[in-house]
Amino acid sequence: MSDSHKNDAELIANNQADSCDQQQTLLPIDDVLKILQDKAIAVKRVETVSILHARSRILAEDLTSSINVPPADNSAMDGYVFNAADVSKSSTNSSSSLEVTQRICAGDAGQTLQIATVARIFTGAPIPEGADTVVMQENCERQGDKVVIHSIPQAGSNVRKAGEDIKQGDVILKAGHKLRAQDLGLAASVGISELTVKRRLKVAIFFTGDELREPGQTLGLGQIYNSNRFTLNGLLESLNCEVIDLGIIQDSLAATKQALIEASEKADLVMTSGGVSVGEEDHIRKALESNGELGLWRVNVKPGKPFVFGEIYNKSGNTPFIGLPGNPVSVFATFCIFARPYIIKKQGSNEKPPKSFMVESGFEITKKETRNEYMRARLDYDDSGKALVTLYSNQGSGVLTSASWGNGFAFVPAQTLVNKGDLIKFIPFSEFSIG
């Protein structure tokens, strides 16, 4: 066993007995998150892509500008450009009448401005030499070859200075940044057409259970549709992972072992749902223990207690494994809470943890729960703008409607009662990039 494995084992040992012991102490959420973060090694391979196809990719190196933005002083609006000192000399009270000697559009170079004259100028056009101020056209009156400025602005008004947005040599985006639409525009604004990004994370998934059927098939007695396949695919795609979907495999220990090895040889991470509890037909955990290493199992969280993390041994080395519980809501919740931060770090992203805030509860919890609970909740505002969180009526781990209805998690710590009006922690689904 490597030193890192020993350290993980020691940390887990402080919180639980043998992983096969059904009476073990459940792992604290923070300990699980720490182990996952320590184990998440970012992909090293990079590739170069066009900025047109770089949205949601992870930047592999700092992005530095080779130019100033704007490249030269330019007009912030349509109007007339002049030298403030000239206007102050020729003005009477608050107005001034000056000759218009040239017209400068965006893309034009313009000529040096003659003393005591103005130039007609348009938004984005460069400020000519000898000028320093722009007056908006609404404050002017054109009279033939002259313009009367009715309201003289302060010197330097309405001029965008060269480099006021970006200076040559500035780092405009840091390595590890997840590229958004506005970031692609920023790269284009300094003339960059291609970006060096991390390779997309390959995640192999498969599902076990003889009761599972695909949508479109006819259900027999005791059979259910495999909703977890589509939830998990959607969650992984929301993180821009490359999904390798191996579908439903035979519900046997031998088939599960073979699927784990096959998946591990194709991907950077293997994920499953179901089969991680202690039942005789729960083969995932047993297959992992015989073909790899069970790093952690069973977490102090509801829903999703039987969450598994470990490694699969194969010819090329070790591939990390995440086993999500089988219930639909547990898949959704444990992915958001545990799998997502692990995947983000493994992608090489420097994205921060989801933000939460305290908000008034519109519900009551009258019975203390032994586990920390992520309840499917909805944040709404009344006509006065007051925020209030309510819960879906059925918080069962099989009730996927609760996740579709909600717009966030209401976090209720173990052994906590909640009264209406109490402040509780709310985490919007949008913070997980899923809604």
RABEL-V38838 format. One record per backbone hydrogen bond with DSSP energy under -0.5 kcal/mol. NH is the residue of the N-H (numbers start at 1). CO is the residue of the C=O. E is the energy in kcal/mol with one decimal. If there is no record, write none. Layout:
# RABEL-V38838
nh:NH co:CO e:E
nh:NH co:CO e:E
This chain:
# RABEL-V38838
nh:6 co:2 e:-2.3
nh:7 co:3 e:-2.5
nh:8 co:4 e:-2.0
nh:9 co:5 e:-2.6
nh:10 co:6 e:-2.5
nh:11 co:7 e:-2.1
nh:12 co:8 e:-2.6
nh:13 co:9 e:-2.6
nh:14 co:10 e:-1.2
nh:15 co:12 e:-2.0
nh:16 co:12 e:-1.5
nh:21 co:18 e:-2.3
nh:22 co:20 e:-0.6
nh:24 co:21 e:-1.8
nh:27 co:298 e:-2.0
nh:32 co:28 e:-1.9
nh:33 co:29 e:-2.4
nh:34 co:30 e:-2.1
nh:35 co:31 e:-2.4
nh:36 co:32 e:-2.4
nh:37 co:33 e:-2.4
nh:38 co:34 e:-2.6
nh:39 co:35 e:-1.8
nh:40 co:36 e:-1.1
nh:41 co:39 e:-1.1
nh:42 co:40 e:-0.6
nh:43 co:346 e:-2.3
nh:47 co:197 e:-2.5
nh:49 co:195 e:-2.5
nh:51 co:193 e:-2.3
nh:53 co:50 e:-1.8
nh:54 co:51 e:-1.1
nh:56 co:179 e:-3.7
nh:57 co:54 e:-2.1
nh:59 co:57 e:-0.6
nh:59 co:177 e:-2.7
nh:60 co:196 e:-2.7
nh:61 co:196 e:-0.6
nh:63 co:173 e:-3.1
nh:64 co:62 e:-0.6
nh:65 co:170 e:-2.6
nh:69 co:166 e:-3.1
nh:74 co:160 e:-2.3
nh:75 co:125 e:-2.5
nh:76 co:158 e:-2.4
nh:79 co:121 e:-2.7
nh:80 co:135 e:-2.2
nh:81 co:119 e:-2.6
nh:82 co:133 e:-2.6
nh:84 co:82 e:-0.6
nh:86 co:83 e:-0.6
nh:87 co:83 e:-1.9
nh:88 co:84 e:-2.2
nh:89 co:85 e:-1.2
nh:90 co:86 e:-1.6
nh:91 co:87 e:-1.5
nh:92 co:95 e:-2.6
nh:93 co:91 e:-0.5
nh:95 co:92 e:-2.0
nh:96 co:149 e:-1.7
nh:98 co:147 e:-2.3
nh:99 co:116 e:-0.6
nh:100 co:145 e:-3.4
nh:101 co:99 e:-0.7
nh:101 co:118 e:-2.5
nh:102 co:118 e:-0.6
nh:104 co:120 e:-3.2
nh:105 co:103 e:-0.5
nh:108 co:105 e:-2.4
nh:113 co:129 e:-2.9
nh:117 co:114 e:-1.2
nh:118 co:99 e:-3.0
nh:119 co:81 e:-1.9
nh:120 co:102 e:-2.6
nh:121 co:79 e:-2.6
nh:122 co:104 e:-1.4
nh:124 co:75 e:-2.8
nh:125 co:122 e:-2.5
nh:126 co:108 e:-0.7
nh:127 co:73 e:-2.4
nh:131 co:128 e:-1.7
nh:132 co:82 e:-2.5
nh:133 co:82 e:-2.0
nh:134 co:157 e:-2.2
nh:135 co:80 e:-2.7
nh:137 co:78 e:-1.7
nh:139 co:136 e:-1.8
nh:140 co:137 e:-1.6
nh:141 co:148 e:-2.1
nh:143 co:146 e:-3.0
nh:146 co:143 e:-1.8
nh:147 co:98 e:-2.5
nh:148 co:141 e:-3.2
nh:149 co:96 e:-3.8
nh:149 co:147 e:-0.6
nh:150 co:139 e:-2.4
nh:150 co:148 e:-0.8
nh:151 co:139 e:-1.0
nh:152 co:94 e:-0.9
nh:153 co:151 e:-0.5
nh:157 co:154 e:-2.0
nh:159 co:156 e:-0.9
nh:160 co:74 e:-3.2
nh:161 co:159 e:-0.6
nh:163 co:70 e:-2.2
nh:164 co:161 e:-2.1
nh:165 co:69 e:-1.9
nh:166 co:69 e:-2.4
nh:169 co:65 e:-2.9
nh:170 co:167 e:-2.6
nh:172 co:63 e:-2.5
nh:172 co:170 e:-0.8
nh:173 co:63 e:-1.2
nh:176 co:59 e:-3.4
nh:177 co:174 e:-1.7
nh:179 co:57 e:-2.9
nh:179 co:177 e:-0.6
nh:184 co:180 e:-1.8
nh:185 co:181 e:-1.7
nh:186 co:182 e:-1.8
nh:187 co:183 e:-2.4
nh:188 co:184 e:-2.2
nh:189 co:185 e:-1.9
nh:190 co:186 e:-0.6
nh:190 co:187 e:-1.1
nh:191 co:188 e:-1.9
nh:192 co:187 e:-2.2
nh:195 co:49 e:-2.9
nh:197 co:47 e:-3.1
nh:197 co:195 e:-0.6
nh:198 co:58 e:-2.8
nh:199 co:45 e:-2.5
nh:203 co:201 e:-0.6
nh:203 co:242 e:-2.5
nh:204 co:202 e:-0.5
nh:204 co:269 e:-2.6
nh:205 co:244 e:-2.5
nh:206 co:271 e:-1.2
nh:207 co:247 e:-2.3
nh:208 co:273 e:-0.7
nh:209 co:249 e:-0.6
nh:212 co:209 e:-1.7
nh:213 co:224 e:-2.0
nh:217 co:214 e:-2.3
nh:223 co:220 e:-1.9
nh:224 co:211 e:-2.7
nh:226 co:213 e:-2.7
nh:227 co:225 e:-1.9
nh:229 co:226 e:-0.6
nh:230 co:226 e:-0.6
nh:230 co:227 e:-0.6
nh:231 co:227 e:-2.1
nh:232 co:228 e:-2.8
nh:233 co:229 e:-2.0
nh:234 co:230 e:-2.1
nh:235 co:231 e:-2.4
nh:236 co:232 e:-2.5
nh:237 co:233 e:-2.5
nh:238 co:234 e:-1.8
nh:239 co:235 e:-0.6
nh:239 co:236 e:-0.9
nh:240 co:237 e:-1.7
nh:241 co:236 e:-2.1
nh:242 co:201 e:-3.1
nh:243 co:241 e:-0.8
nh:244 co:203 e:-2.9
nh:245 co:243 e:-0.7
nh:246 co:205 e:-3.0
nh:246 co:244 e:-0.8
nh:249 co:207 e:-2.9
nh:252 co:250 e:-2.0
nh:256 co:252 e:-2.1
nh:257 co:253 e:-2.5
nh:258 co:254 e:-2.2
nh:259 co:255 e:-2.3
nh:260 co:256 e:-2.3
nh:261 co:257 e:-2.0
nh:262 co:258 e:-2.6
nh:263 co:259 e:-2.8
nh:264 co:260 e:-2.3
nh:265 co:261 e:-1.4
nh:266 co:263 e:-1.3
nh:267 co:263 e:-1.0
nh:268 co:202 e:-2.2
nh:269 co:202 e:-1.3
nh:270 co:320 e:-2.0
nh:271 co:204 e:-2.9
nh:272 co:322 e:-1.6
nh:273 co:206 e:-0.7
nh:274 co:324 e:-2.4
nh:282 co:279 e:-1.5
nh:283 co:281 e:-1.2
nh:284 co:275 e:-0.7
nh:285 co:275 e:-1.6
nh:286 co:282 e:-0.5
nh:287 co:283 e:-2.9
nh:288 co:284 e:-2.4
nh:289 co:285 e:-2.2
nh:290 co:286 e:-1.5
nh:291 co:287 e:-1.4
nh:292 co:288 e:-0.7
nh:293 co:311 e:-2.7
nh:295 co:293 e:-0.8
nh:295 co:309 e:-1.6
nh:296 co:309 e:-2.3
nh:298 co:307 e:-1.4
nh:299 co:305 e:-2.6
nh:300 co:27 e:-3.3
nh:301 co:299 e:-2.4
nh:302 co:372 e:-2.5
nh:307 co:305 e:-1.9
nh:308 co:323 e:-2.5
nh:309 co:296 e:-2.1
nh:310 co:321 e:-2.2
nh:311 co:293 e:-2.3
nh:312 co:319 e:-2.9
nh:313 co:291 e:-2.9
nh:314 co:317 e:-2.8
nh:317 co:314 e:-1.2
nh:319 co:312 e:-2.4
nh:320 co:268 e:-0.6
nh:321 co:310 e:-2.7
nh:322 co:270 e:-2.6
nh:323 co:308 e:-2.5
nh:324 co:272 e:-2.9
nh:324 co:322 e:-0.6
nh:329 co:397 e:-2.2
nh:330 co:397 e:-0.8
nh:331 co:327 e:-2.1
nh:332 co:328 e:-1.8
nh:333 co:329 e:-2.9
nh:334 co:330 e:-2.6
nh:335 co:331 e:-1.8
nh:336 co:332 e:-1.8
nh:337 co:333 e:-2.6
nh:338 co:334 e:-2.4
nh:339 co:334 e:-1.9
nh:340 co:335 e:-3.3
nh:342 co:338 e:-1.3
nh:343 co:339 e:-2.7
nh:344 co:340 e:-2.7
nh:345 co:341 e:-1.8
nh:346 co:342 e:-2.2
nh:347 co:343 e:-1.9
nh:348 co:345 e:-1.3
nh:349 co:344 e:-2.0
nh:350 co:176 e:-2.7
nh:357 co:426 e:-1.9
nh:359 co:424 e:-2.4
nh:361 co:422 e:-2.7
nh:362 co:389 e:-2.9
nh:365 co:418 e:-2.5
nh:372 co:300 e:-0.9
nh:373 co:412 e:-2.7
nh:374 co:302 e:-2.5
nh:375 co:373 e:-0.8
nh:375 co:410 e:-2.7
nh:377 co:375 e:-0.5
nh:377 co:408 e:-2.8
nh:378 co:390 e:-2.7
nh:380 co:378 e:-0.6
nh:380 co:388 e:-2.4
nh:382 co:386 e:-2.2
nh:385 co:382 e:-2.1
nh:388 co:380 e:-2.3
nh:389 co:360 e:-2.1
nh:390 co:378 e:-2.4
nh:392 co:376 e:-1.9
nh:395 co:393 e:-0.6
nh:399 co:396 e:-1.6
nh:400 co:398 e:-1.3
nh:402 co:399 e:-1.5
nh:403 co:400 e:-0.8
nh:404 co:400 e:-1.7
nh:405 co:401 e:-2.7
nh:406 co:402 e:-1.9
nh:407 co:377 e:-2.1
nh:408 co:377 e:-1.2
nh:409 co:427 e:-2.6
nh:410 co:375 e:-2.9
nh:411 co:409 e:-0.6
nh:411 co:425 e:-2.3
nh:412 co:373 e:-2.7
nh:412 co:410 e:-0.6
nh:413 co:411 e:-0.5
nh:415 co:369 e:-3.3
nh:416 co:413 e:-0.8
nh:418 co:365 e:-1.7
nh:421 co:361 e:-2.8
nh:422 co:419 e:-2.2
nh:424 co:359 e:-2.7
nh:425 co:411 e:-0.8
nh:426 co:357 e:-2.6
nh:427 co:409 e:-2.7
nh:428 co:426 e:-0.5
nh:429 co:407 e:-2.1
nh:431 co:428 e:-1.6
nh:432 co:429 e:-2.1
nh:433 co:430 e:-1.5
nh:434 co:429 e:-1.4
